[in-house]
Amino acid sequence: MPQPQSNFKGMLLADAHFEDVSLKSARFIDVNLANASFANVSFLGSKFTDVNLANVAITDANLEGMTINGILVTELLQAFSAR
């Protein structure tokens, strides 16, 4: 039996708290996540297109296979460290 599909359009969910929730295969289109925080979250296989990553901080993350504009991030970090 397929899982029910939820649709949230034009909703205000500011300051919402999601814990132990599955949003697997969810689609976020024209969504404002400014100042959101993510901890212990899996973005495995996720794709980000036309996103604003200004002032985003990523710490303690597994970056294996992550690319930015087709370039492996791990290779970029290795090249930066070698300078």
OpenMM code with the backbone's topology and positions (N, CA, C; nanometers):
from openmm import Vec3, app, unit

residues = "MET PRO GLN PRO GLN SER ASN PHE LYS GLY MET LEU LEU ALA ASP ALA HIS PHE GLU ASP VAL SER LEU LYS SER ALA ARG PHE ILE ASP VAL ASN LEU ALA ASN ALA SER PHE ALA ASN VAL SER PHE LEU GLY SER LYS PHE THR ASP VAL ASN LEU ALA ASN VAL ALA ILE THR ASP ALA ASN LEU GLU GLY MET THR ILE ASN GLY ILE LEU VAL THR GLU LEU LEU GLN ALA PHE SER ALA ARG".split()
positions = [
    Vec3(0.0851, -0.1174, 0.0000),
    Vec3(0.0000, 0.0000, 0.0000),
    Vec3(0.0902, 0.1245, 0.0000),
    Vec3(0.0721, 0.2165, -0.0950),
    Vec3(0.1564, 0.3370, -0.0998),
    Vec3(0.1307, 0.4279, 0.0195),
    Vec3(0.2369, 0.4971, 0.0608),
    Vec3(0.2261, 0.5924, 0.1701),
    Vec3(0.1466, 0.7140, 0.1236),
    Vec3(0.0679, 0.7743, 0.2111),
    Vec3(-0.0041, 0.8967, 0.1720),
    Vec3(0.0944, 1.0078, 0.1413),
    Vec3(0.0602, 1.0914, 0.0466),
    Vec3(0.1449, 1.2022, 0.0066),
    Vec3(0.0910, 1.3303, 0.0685),
    Vec3(0.1790, 1.4060, 0.1319),
    Vec3(0.1394, 1.5336, 0.1911),
    Vec3(0.1852, 1.6459, 0.1011),
    Vec3(0.1020, 1.7459, 0.0853),
    Vec3(0.1372, 1.8631, 0.0060),
    Vec3(0.1202, 1.9866, 0.0934),
    Vec3(0.2260, 2.0664, 0.0990),
    Vec3(0.2219, 2.1915, 0.1737),
    Vec3(0.2512, 2.3027, 0.0745),
    Vec3(0.1539, 2.3803, 0.0391),
    Vec3(0.1719, 2.4894, -0.0564),
    Vec3(0.1167, 2.6163, 0.0067),
    Vec3(0.1996, 2.7212, 0.0048),
    Vec3(0.1567, 2.8477, 0.0617),
    Vec3(0.1436, 2.8434, 0.2131),
    Vec3(0.2170, 2.7529, 0.2768),
    Vec3(0.2073, 2.7352, 0.4215),
    Vec3(0.3192, 2.8122, 0.4910),
    Vec3(0.2934, 2.8606, 0.6099),
    Vec3(0.3946, 2.9230, 0.6945),
    Vec3(0.4320, 2.8227, 0.8023),
    Vec3(0.5535, 2.7694, 0.7919),
    Vec3(0.6023, 2.6731, 0.8903),
    Vec3(0.7253, 2.7286, 0.9618),
    Vec3(0.7357, 2.8609, 0.9713),
    Vec3(0.8490, 2.9245, 1.0369),
    Vec3(0.8613, 2.8738, 1.1792),
    Vec3(0.9843, 2.8536, 1.2221),
    Vec3(1.0158, 2.8061, 1.3571),
    Vec3(0.9635, 2.6652, 1.3852),
    Vec3(0.9305, 2.5897, 1.2804),
    Vec3(0.8876, 2.4512, 1.2990),
    Vec3(1.0066, 2.3672, 1.3433),
    Vec3(0.9806, 2.2615, 1.4141),
    Vec3(1.0836, 2.1704, 1.4637),
    Vec3(1.0499, 2.0304, 1.4133),
    Vec3(1.1433, 1.9706, 1.3391),
    Vec3(1.1235, 1.8348, 1.2882),
    Vec3(1.2288, 1.7465, 1.3529),
    Vec3(1.1872, 1.6428, 1.4201),
    Vec3(1.2814, 1.5501, 1.4828),
    Vec3(1.2344, 1.4080, 1.4584),
    Vec3(1.3284, 1.3221, 1.4173),
    Vec3(1.2989, 1.1823, 1.3879),
    Vec3(1.1860, 1.1720, 1.2850),
    Vec3(1.2008, 1.2495, 1.1762),
    Vec3(1.1006, 1.2569, 1.0699),
    Vec3(1.1652, 1.2142, 0.9388),
    Vec3(1.0965, 1.1388, 0.8577),
    Vec3(1.1462, 1.1031, 0.7256),
    Vec3(1.0854, 1.1952, 0.6209),
    Vec3(1.1716, 1.2646, 0.5498),
    Vec3(1.1292, 1.3451, 0.4350),
    Vec3(1.1930, 1.2884, 0.3082),
    Vec3(1.2185, 1.1576, 0.3093),
    Vec3(1.2832, 1.0897, 0.1973),
    Vec3(1.2068, 1.1165, 0.0680),
    Vec3(1.2804, 1.1539, -0.0350),
    Vec3(1.2272, 1.1840, -0.1686),
    Vec3(1.1357, 1.3054, -0.1697),
    Vec3(1.1404, 1.3865, -0.0648),
    Vec3(1.0609, 1.5099, -0.0628),
    Vec3(1.1173, 1.6079, -0.1648),
    Vec3(1.0336, 1.6947, -0.2158),
    Vec3(1.0765, 1.7985, -0.3096),
    Vec3(1.0503, 1.9333, -0.2454),
    Vec3(1.1514, 2.0186, -0.2517),
    Vec3(1.1403, 2.1542, -0.1987),
    Vec3(1.1560, 2.2493, -0.3162),
    Vec3(1.0525, 2.3223, -0.3501),
    Vec3(1.0544, 2.4149, -0.4632),
    Vec3(1.0125, 2.5514, -0.4120),
    Vec3(1.0956, 2.6523, -0.4385),
    Vec3(1.0688, 2.7890, -0.3940),
    Vec3(1.0427, 2.7926, -0.2436),
    Vec3(1.1387, 2.7366, -0.1682),
    Vec3(1.1268, 2.7258, -0.0228),
    Vec3(1.2342, 2.8128, 0.0421),
    Vec3(1.1984, 2.8824, 0.1475),
    Vec3(1.2919, 2.9660, 0.2215),
    Vec3(1.3365, 2.8908, 0.3467),
    Vec3(1.4632, 2.8480, 0.3484),
    Vec3(1.5206, 2.7811, 0.4646),
    Vec3(1.6279, 2.8688, 0.5285),
    Vec3(1.6171, 3.0001, 0.5105),
    Vec3(1.7154, 3.0927, 0.5670),
    Vec3(1.7240, 3.0728, 0.7175),
    Vec3(1.8466, 3.0679, 0.7670),
    Vec3(1.8764, 3.0519, 0.9097),
    Vec3(1.8297, 2.9188, 0.9677),
    Vec3(1.7990, 2.8223, 0.8824),
    Vec3(1.7632, 2.6886, 0.9302),
    Vec3(1.8899, 2.6176, 0.9762),
    Vec3(1.8754, 2.5221, 1.0635),
    Vec3(1.9907, 2.4425, 1.1050),
    Vec3(1.9588, 2.2949, 1.0842),
    Vec3(2.0616, 2.2208, 1.0489),
    Vec3(2.0472, 2.0781, 1.0226),
    Vec3(2.1540, 2.0052, 1.1029),
    Vec3(2.1167, 1.9065, 1.1797),
    Vec3(2.2116, 1.8256, 1.2554),
    Vec3(2.1734, 1.6790, 1.2411),
    Vec3(2.2735, 1.5957, 1.2159),
    Vec3(2.2518, 1.4522, 1.1996),
    Vec3(2.1466, 1.4246, 1.0925),
    Vec3(2.1653, 1.4885, 0.9769),
    Vec3(2.0714, 1.4788, 0.8650),
    Vec3(2.1402, 1.4107, 0.7476),
    Vec3(2.0716, 1.3219, 0.6792),
    Vec3(2.1252, 1.2576, 0.5599),
    Vec3(2.0730, 1.3273, 0.4351),
    Vec3(2.1656, 1.3827, 0.3581),
    Vec3(2.1325, 1.4388, 0.2275),
    Vec3(2.1840, 1.3460, 0.1169),
    Vec3(2.2067, 1.2193, 0.1497),
    Vec3(2.2608, 1.1204, 0.0577),
    Vec3(2.1831, 1.1205, -0.0733),
    Vec3(2.2510, 1.1476, -0.1835),
    Vec3(2.1887, 1.1453, -0.3154),
    Vec3(2.1028, 1.2660, -0.3477),
    Vec3(2.1012, 1.3648, -0.2596),
    Vec3(2.0192, 1.4843, -0.2846),
    Vec3(2.0825, 1.5718, -0.3912),
    Vec3(1.9998, 1.6496, -0.4582),
    Vec3(2.0463, 1.7431, -0.5608),
    Vec3(1.9977, 1.8821, -0.5255),
    Vec3(2.0875, 1.9774, -0.5373),
    Vec3(2.0555, 2.1170, -0.5103),
    Vec3(2.0775, 2.1943, -0.6399),
    Vec3(1.9740, 2.2576, -0.6915),
    Vec3(1.9811, 2.3321, -0.8168),
    Vec3(1.9263, 2.4715, -0.7935),
    Vec3(1.9973, 2.5709, -0.8431),
    Vec3(1.9541, 2.7109, -0.8311),
    Vec3(1.9283, 2.7463, -0.6854),
    Vec3(2.0292, 2.7178, -0.5999),
    Vec3(2.0165, 2.7455, -0.4567),
    Vec3(2.1106, 2.8575, -0.4155),
    Vec3(2.0729, 2.9312, -0.3157),
    Vec3(2.1558, 3.0371, -0.2596),
    Vec3(2.2277, 2.9799, -0.1382),
    Vec3(2.3581, 2.9582, -0.1499),
    Vec3(2.4374, 2.9033, -0.0411),
    Vec3(2.5258, 3.0091, 0.0233),
    Vec3(2.4901, 3.1354, 0.0066),
    Vec3(2.5678, 3.2441, 0.0668),
    Vec3(2.5693, 3.2296, 0.2182),
    Vec3(2.6875, 3.2402, 0.2758),
    Vec3(2.7074, 3.2345, 0.4209),
    Vec3(2.6658, 3.1019, 0.4845),
    Vec3(2.6639, 2.9942, 0.4064),
    Vec3(2.6337, 2.8615, 0.4596),
    Vec3(2.7618, 2.8046, 0.5201),
    Vec3(2.7519, 2.7441, 0.6356),
    Vec3(2.8662, 2.6795, 0.7008),
    Vec3(2.8405, 2.5294, 0.7085),
    Vec3(2.9387, 2.4511, 0.6653),
    Vec3(2.9301, 2.3054, 0.6723),
    Vec3(3.0465, 2.2580, 0.7584),
    Vec3(3.0168, 2.1868, 0.8664),
    Vec3(3.1208, 2.1363, 0.9550),
    Vec3(3.0941, 1.9897, 0.9862),
    Vec3(3.2012, 1.9154, 1.0110),
    Vec3(3.1912, 1.7736, 1.0489),
    Vec3(3.1010, 1.6953, 0.9544),
    Vec3(3.1269, 1.7089, 0.8243),
    Vec3(3.0406, 1.6455, 0.7241),
    Vec3(3.1181, 1.5431, 0.6414),
    Vec3(3.0508, 1.4382, 0.5989),
    Vec3(3.1063, 1.3417, 0.5049),
    Vec3(3.0845, 1.3993, 0.3652),
    Vec3(3.1930, 1.4371, 0.2976),
    Vec3(3.1837, 1.5019, 0.1676),
    Vec3(3.2185, 1.4087, 0.0520),
    Vec3(3.2325, 1.2784, 0.0789),
    Vec3(3.2676, 1.1826, -0.0262),
    Vec3(3.1660, 1.1854, -0.1392),
    Vec3(3.2140, 1.2077, -0.2603),
    Vec3(3.1278, 1.2088, -0.3782),
    Vec3(3.0525, 1.3384, -0.4000),
    Vec3(3.0619, 1.4329, -0.3063),
    Vec3(2.9914, 1.5616, -0.3218),
    Vec3(3.0604, 1.6434, -0.4297),
    Vec3(2.9811, 1.6978, -0.5201),
    Vec3(3.0358, 1.7829, -0.6253),
    Vec3(2.9685, 1.9193, -0.6222),
    Vec3(3.0453, 2.0183, -0.6658),
    Vec3(2.9915, 2.1514, -0.6901),
    Vec3(3.0269, 2.1846, -0.8336),
    Vec3(2.9259, 2.2081, -0.9133),
    Vec3(2.9443, 2.2337, -1.0565),
    Vec3(3.0319, 2.1272, -1.1218),
    Vec3(3.0109, 2.0007, -1.0818),
    Vec3(3.0815, 1.8882, -1.1421),
    Vec3(3.2198, 1.8613, -1.0865),
    Vec3(3.2658, 1.9385, -0.9902),
    Vec3(3.4000, 1.9229, -0.9330),
    Vec3(3.3863, 1.8594, -0.7951),
    Vec3(3.4643, 1.7525, -0.7720),
    Vec3(3.4597, 1.6868, -0.6418),
    Vec3(3.5105, 1.7808, -0.5331),
    Vec3(3.4324, 1.7983, -0.4313),
    Vec3(3.4680, 1.8875, -0.3210),
    Vec3(3.5910, 1.8356, -0.2477),
    Vec3(3.6028, 1.7042, -0.2308),
    Vec3(3.7198, 1.6488, -0.1627),
    Vec3(3.8479, 1.6836, -0.2370),
    Vec3(3.8437, 1.6831, -0.3703),
    Vec3(3.9615, 1.7215, -0.4490),
    Vec3(3.9916, 1.8702, -0.4336),
    Vec3(3.8884, 1.9522, -0.4294),
    Vec3(3.9093, 2.0950, -0.4073),
    Vec3(3.9758, 2.1207, -0.2724),
    Vec3(3.9296, 2.0525, -0.1693),
    Vec3(3.9862, 2.0706, -0.0362),
    Vec3(4.1299, 2.0200, -0.0289),
    Vec3(4.1599, 1.9089, -0.0977),
    Vec3(4.2964, 1.8590, -0.1024),
    Vec3(4.3884, 1.9589, -0.1722),
    Vec3(4.3428, 2.0161, -0.2831),
    Vec3(4.4232, 2.1144, -0.3570),
    Vec3(4.4442, 2.2385, -0.2708),
    Vec3(4.3448, 2.2795, -0.1978),
    Vec3(4.3564, 2.3969, -0.1127),
    Vec3(4.4572, 2.3703, 0.0003),
    Vec3(4.4495, 2.2512, 0.0601),
    Vec3(4.5415, 2.2155, 0.1684),
    Vec3(4.6861, 2.2046, 0.1210),
    Vec3(4.7047, 2.1669, -0.0055),
    Vec3(4.8392, 2.1503, -0.0608),
    Vec3(4.9069, 2.2827, -0.0945),
    Vec3(4.8339, 2.3916, -0.0943),
    Vec3(4.8922, 2.5219, -0.1316),
    Vec3(4.9893, 2.5700, -0.0291),
] * unit.nanometer
topology = app.Topology()
chain = topology.addChain("A")
for resn in residues:
    res = topology.addResidue(resn, chain)
    for name in ("N", "CA", "C"):
        topology.addAtom(name, app.Element.getBySymbol(name[0]), res)
